Amino acid sequence: MTQPALSPAFADALTLAHEWHATQHRKVPKGETPTIPYISHLLGVASIALEFGANEHEAIAALLHDALEDGPQNMGLDADTLRSIIENKFGKEVAHLVDGATDAMPKAGEEKEPWQTRKTKYLGKLSHEPASSLLISASDKLHNARTILTDVMTLPVEERDHYFVRFNQGQAGTLQYYRLLADSYRAAQGEGVLERPRLQVLFAELDRTVSALEEACGVMADEVRDYPLLRGATAS
């Protein structure tokens, strides 16, 4: 009998991701009714990760990559508790990979750290992260960047600035974060990064998508890098 490409553990992770994000939707501006289930993002990230060479542990972590950040609000459980569930169900490797994709681990009912603080820390660690962690992280960012670009390109040029009001950091912060992410991935030299050619292609695809987004918003990469919010927020 032909073995399945993915074991029942992947299906279990998909069920868990649906449960932990069941009430969540993709962001829309205040006053609008959200319609896109958040699991569309988790499926998209897992799909990208698999296309760019993920093994099953990496694909499972891709499905669960937002669990520790969003789960406390959705489930009323601390991030540490949710992490223990992940480790018990899928093992230490998957739990560690989810850690690498996480920039906040709040307790239930607790606010995350400010956006600027979280993103500065996250950018600072990327250059030394191993290949598996960067595969999940970059797959997440590529799916987000593609979604933003698609939304922006559907709007007339004069309305594109307004699109970014759904993000607390606005257009400048969003564009700068994705530009610095793309730069950081291309410079990464952590364990196994150079031995995975498809990972390098993933980084290049994110860079192209971010460049297209900058062009759609009428700005240049160097200009975006120099915005004040995250200036200097890269690893040494």
Secondary structure as UniProt FT lines:
FT   HELIX           8..20
FT   TURN            21..23
FT   TURN            30..31
FT   HELIX           39..51
FT   TURN            52..53
FT   HELIX           56..63
FT   TURN            64..66
FT   HELIX           67..75
FT   HELIX           79..90
FT   HELIX           92..100
FT   TURN            108..109
FT   HELIX           115..125
FT   HELIX           126..128
FT   HELIX           131..153
FT   HELIX           157..159
FT   HELIX           160..163
FT   HELIX           164..166
FT   TURN            168..169
FT   HELIX           170..187
FT   TURN            191..192
FT   HELIX           193..195
FT   HELIX           197..216
FT   TURN            217..218
FT   HELIX           221..225
FT   TURN            229..232
//
